[in-house]
Structure formats: structure tokens, C-alpha cells
Amino acid sequence: MVESTVVCHHQFGMGVWAAGHDQFGHVNVPAIRDGGIRSAEDFPPIGTRIRAVVLGYSGPSRQLRLSSRPSDIPGLTEHGKALLRQIVEAVGAGDMDVDDEHDRWRVYWDAVPHEDLRVLLKEVAGEGEELSRQIVVEALKYVDESEGRTWVDLLPQGQGRDFAERRLREWALIREVVNRPRDIASDLPDLTPWCQRRLIER
């Protein structure tokens, strides 16, 4: 999944800027939306933020080739939605839109601190939930390094997993220093500001 901004329209589709990947990409006309395109008026306006999935790369510059068709965008499976409804009921979240990622994240945030609900969350993370990285990273606050490894292993290779791997190592260091204080001056150049703040807090 790539969060992108539409930057141009052209005969063959539209160009986008994927800030998280620091590169341009393109969406060919058939991949813009389900149901076909009749004219350029059917394109998302320039400046629109879109969610797209990477199909591959084009040309010697390996420009991202993307699809913004809803049918291509990964989402929760029916089993994932059933698990989410169980979590919603457990945290007392009431009515919510399962297709709204902000609603889902609020539910996951409330659920992660509860050990019994983390079993369901771990299943949800493997059922097409695009917020899996956020769930995993939040869970690492509450589990030891061994269990944390099982959470990180839920994520596919890529930037999201790399981030979670780093956060797993950081939590391991934080807990080590809290339990067995030692001089960490030599560690500081390699620590993120986030990790340094957590160490100071503790």
C-alpha cells in the first residue's frame, strides 16, 4: 500500500507523488478505478490524496506502477471483520464503520493493553488489515522481546516491518537499562529520538 498525491493527468493515466517512498509513480487509465474511465473528468483531481497498491515498476528508473482501483486495495477478510466485531463488543466501542481506518484504529488502541484481546488482534493483523504495522508496533509496548518477535513476524518484508524490527530492538534496550542500569553513552548515536525520550522518561 502506498499513500500518494495526484500531481498530473496525462493521456495514459495520472502521475502521483508517493512521499513515503520519495518517488513518483504512475497509474495507467485502466487501473484508476473500477468500472472504467470515460474521460479525464473521471480522474481524481490534482492534489487528491489516494491510496494505491504497488503493481510493479516501469522503465530503467523503476518508477512505481500503481493501481487505485478499490478492487485491488487490500482490506479485511470476512473473518477479519468478524474478529473486529468481537473486539468492538469487548471494548464497548458501540457502532462503528468497519471500513473507516480511523474508527478501527481507535478500537485497536483500546484493545491492545488487554492481554486477552491481543490474541484476537494478532489474528486480525493477518487478515488483510492495512493497520497491521500500527497494531504490531503498539503491541510491542506490552510484550517481552520473545513474544514481540512473533508479532513482528506477522508483517511482510518492507518498510513497515523494518520500522517494527527497530522498535522491537528499542523496547528490548529500554527494558534492559531499566532493569540493569548501565552507561549507554556509546549507544546514543544509534538511538532514535523516540527511544531516547522513552529512556529519559524511565
WOBELRA-V208773 format. One record per residue. N is the residue number from 0. SS is DSSP state (H for helix, E for strand, C for the rest). OMEGA is omega in radians with two decimals (none if undefined). Layout:
BEGIN
n->N ss->SS omega->OMEGA
n->N ss->SS omega->OMEGA
END
This chain:
BEGIN
n->0 ss->C omega->-3.14
n->1 ss->E omega->3.01
n->2 ss->E omega->-3.04
n->3 ss->E omega->3.06
n->4 ss->E omega->3.11
n->5 ss->E omega->-3.10
n->6 ss->E omega->3.11
n->7 ss->E omega->2.99
n->8 ss->E omega->3.08
n->9 ss->E omega->-3.02
n->10 ss->C omega->-3.03
n->11 ss->C omega->-3.14
n->12 ss->E omega->-3.14
n->13 ss->E omega->3.08
n->14 ss->E omega->3.14
n->15 ss->E omega->3.05
n->16 ss->E omega->3.12
n->17 ss->E omega->-3.03
n->18 ss->H omega->-3.11
n->19 ss->H omega->3.12
n->20 ss->H omega->3.12
n->21 ss->C omega->3.12
n->22 ss->E omega->3.09
n->23 ss->E omega->3.04
n->24 ss->E omega->3.10
n->25 ss->E omega->3.09
n->26 ss->E omega->3.11
n->27 ss->E omega->-3.05
n->28 ss->H omega->-3.10
n->29 ss->H omega->-3.08
n->30 ss->H omega->-3.09
n->31 ss->C omega->-3.13
n->32 ss->C omega->3.04
n->33 ss->C omega->3.07
n->34 ss->C omega->3.05
n->35 ss->C omega->-3.13
n->36 ss->C omega->3.12
n->37 ss->C omega->-3.13
n->38 ss->C omega->3.14
n->39 ss->H omega->3.10
n->40 ss->H omega->3.12
n->41 ss->H omega->3.11
n->42 ss->C omega->2.96
n->43 ss->C omega->-3.12
n->44 ss->C omega->3.05
n->45 ss->C omega->-3.09
n->46 ss->C omega->-3.14
n->47 ss->C omega->3.02
n->48 ss->E omega->3.14
n->49 ss->E omega->2.99
n->50 ss->E omega->-3.11
n->51 ss->E omega->3.11
n->52 ss->E omega->-3.13
n->53 ss->E omega->3.08
n->54 ss->E omega->-3.11
n->55 ss->E omega->-3.11
n->56 ss->E omega->-3.10
n->57 ss->E omega->3.00
n->58 ss->C omega->-3.12
n->59 ss->C omega->3.11
n->60 ss->C omega->3.14
n->61 ss->C omega->3.10
n->62 ss->E omega->3.13
n->63 ss->E omega->3.01
n->64 ss->E omega->-2.91
n->65 ss->E omega->2.97
n->66 ss->E omega->3.05
n->67 ss->C omega->3.09
n->68 ss->C omega->3.11
n->69 ss->H omega->-3.12
n->70 ss->H omega->3.13
n->71 ss->H omega->-3.08
n->72 ss->C omega->3.13
n->73 ss->C omega->3.13
n->74 ss->C omega->-3.14
n->75 ss->C omega->3.00
n->76 ss->C omega->3.10
n->77 ss->H omega->3.09
n->78 ss->H omega->3.10
n->79 ss->H omega->3.12
n->80 ss->H omega->3.10
n->81 ss->H omega->3.09
n->82 ss->H omega->3.12
n->83 ss->H omega->3.13
n->84 ss->H omega->3.07
n->85 ss->H omega->-3.13
n->86 ss->H omega->3.11
n->87 ss->H omega->-3.14
n->88 ss->H omega->-3.10
n->89 ss->H omega->-3.12
n->90 ss->H omega->3.11
n->91 ss->C omega->-3.07
n->92 ss->C omega->3.13
n->93 ss->C omega->-3.12
n->94 ss->C omega->3.07
n->95 ss->C omega->3.11
n->96 ss->C omega->-3.08
n->97 ss->C omega->3.12
n->98 ss->C omega->3.13
n->99 ss->C omega->-3.06
n->100 ss->H omega->3.11
n->101 ss->H omega->3.07
n->102 ss->H omega->-3.11
n->103 ss->H omega->-3.10
n->104 ss->H omega->3.10
n->105 ss->H omega->3.12
n->106 ss->H omega->-3.13
n->107 ss->H omega->3.13
n->108 ss->H omega->3.13
n->109 ss->H omega->-3.03
n->110 ss->H omega->-3.01
n->111 ss->H omega->-3.12
n->112 ss->C omega->-3.08
n->113 ss->C omega->-3.06
n->114 ss->H omega->-3.09
n->115 ss->H omega->3.14
n->116 ss->H omega->3.13
n->117 ss->H omega->3.07
n->118 ss->H omega->3.12
n->119 ss->H omega->3.14
n->120 ss->H omega->3.14
n->121 ss->H omega->3.08
n->122 ss->H omega->3.14
n->123 ss->H omega->-3.10
n->124 ss->H omega->3.13
n->125 ss->C omega->-3.07
n->126 ss->C omega->3.07
n->127 ss->C omega->3.14
n->128 ss->C omega->-3.12
n->129 ss->C omega->3.09
n->130 ss->C omega->-3.08
n->131 ss->H omega->-3.12
n->132 ss->H omega->3.13
n->133 ss->H omega->3.11
n->134 ss->H omega->-3.10
n->135 ss->H omega->-3.10
n->136 ss->H omega->3.12
n->137 ss->H omega->-3.14
n->138 ss->H omega->-3.10
n->139 ss->C omega->3.08
n->140 ss->C omega->-2.93
n->141 ss->C omega->-3.06
n->142 ss->C omega->3.12
n->143 ss->C omega->-3.04
n->144 ss->H omega->-3.12
n->145 ss->H omega->3.12
n->146 ss->H omega->3.11
n->147 ss->H omega->3.11
n->148 ss->H omega->3.13
n->149 ss->H omega->3.09
n->150 ss->H omega->-3.12
n->151 ss->H omega->-3.12
n->152 ss->C omega->3.07
n->153 ss->C omega->-3.01
n->154 ss->C omega->3.07
n->155 ss->C omega->3.10
n->156 ss->C omega->3.13
n->157 ss->C omega->-3.06
n->158 ss->H omega->3.13
n->159 ss->H omega->3.12
n->160 ss->H omega->3.12
n->161 ss->H omega->3.12
n->162 ss->H omega->-3.13
n->163 ss->H omega->3.09
n->164 ss->H omega->3.13
n->165 ss->H omega->-3.14
n->166 ss->H omega->3.08
n->167 ss->H omega->3.12
n->168 ss->H omega->-3.13
n->169 ss->H omega->3.11
n->170 ss->H omega->3.11
n->171 ss->H omega->3.12
n->172 ss->H omega->-3.13
n->173 ss->H omega->-3.11
n->174 ss->H omega->3.11
n->175 ss->H omega->-3.08
n->176 ss->H omega->3.09
n->177 ss->H omega->-3.09
n->178 ss->H omega->-3.13
n->179 ss->C omega->-3.07
n->180 ss->C omega->3.11
n->181 ss->C omega->3.09
n->182 ss->C omega->-3.12
n->183 ss->C omega->-3.10
n->184 ss->H omega->-3.09
n->185 ss->H omega->3.14
n->186 ss->H omega->-2.93
n->187 ss->H omega->-3.11
n->188 ss->H omega->-3.10
n->189 ss->H omega->-3.08
n->190 ss->C omega->3.09
n->191 ss->C omega->3.05
n->192 ss->H omega->3.11
n->193 ss->H omega->-3.11
n->194 ss->H omega->-3.14
n->195 ss->H omega->3.12
n->196 ss->H omega->-3.14
n->197 ss->H omega->3.11
n->198 ss->H omega->3.11
n->199 ss->H omega->-3.14
n->200 ss->H omega->-3.03
n->201 ss->C omega->none
END
